[in-house]
Amino acid sequence: MNTATMSQGGRVVVPKQYREKLGVKEGDEVIWTEVDGQIVLTSRRQQVAQARRFFDTLMIDYAGDSLADELIAERRTEATCEDGA
C-alpha cells in the first residue's frame, strides 16, 4: 500500500509503480470512477480495451447472420411483397 499527500488545488501524485502499471505518462488522460464508495483510477487505454471486450462478447453471443445481411434480406422481402401487391 502506498500513500500520497494532497497538495494545493487537490493535486495528488500517482506513485511511479502505479503509473507504470497503468501505462500512463505525463499528459495522458486518466479516468476517475467511484465504485462502491471507493475511487478507481484507470487509463483511457484500459477503458477502450474494456469496451472492446464487452462488445466482442456481444458479437460472440450473436450467432446469426450479420446485421447488414439481415437488413438486406428484409429489404428484398419487402420489395418482393410490394412488387407482387
N, C-alpha and C positions, 0 to 999 in steps of 0.2 A: 504494500500500500504506500502511495506517495501522497504528500500533502503539498499544497501551494497556498500562498498568501495573496489575497485580493488586494490589488493596488488601486490608486486613484482612478476613478472613472469605471470601476468594475472590471479592470483588466486582471486576467489570470494567465500565467504562462503554463502551457501544457508541457509536462516533462518530456524530455527528448525520447525516452523509450516508447512513450505513447504516440508521439508524432511519427516515429519510425514505423510503429505497428500499424498506424492508420495510413501511412504512406503520404502524409501531408508535409508540405513545406511552406515557407513564407509566401503569403499571397493566395494560397489555396483556400477555397471555401469549405467550411465545415458546417454541420447541421447539429443544432442542439434540440433534443426532444425530451419531453417529460414522459416517463414510463413508470407507472405505479409509484409516483411521488419521488422518483429519482431522475436526475438529469443524465442523459446518454449523449455522448458525442460521437458522431460518425462523419466520414468524409463523403463528399459528393460522389466519388467513385464507388464507395460502398453502397450508397443509396441506389445508384443506377444499376449496379450488379444485383442488388436485392430485387429491384423491379423487374429486371430481365428474367431472373429465376422464377418469379411469380408468374409472369406471362408465359414462360416456357412450360410451366406446369399446366396452364390453361390449354395450351396447344396440344400437349400430350394427352390430356383428358378428352380432347375433341378428336374423335376417330373418324369422322365423316369426311366428305369431300371438302375442298377448300371453300371458303365463303364466297369467293368470286365465282367458282364453278356452280355453286348452288344458285346464286343470283342470275347467272346466265341461263341456267336451266329453267328457272321460274319465268324469266322474260320470254324465253322461247315458247313455253307452255301458254303464257298469256297471249302472245302473238298468234299462236295457232288457234286458240279459242276465239279471238277477235276476227280472224280471217274466216273461220267457219260459221260465225254468227250472222 
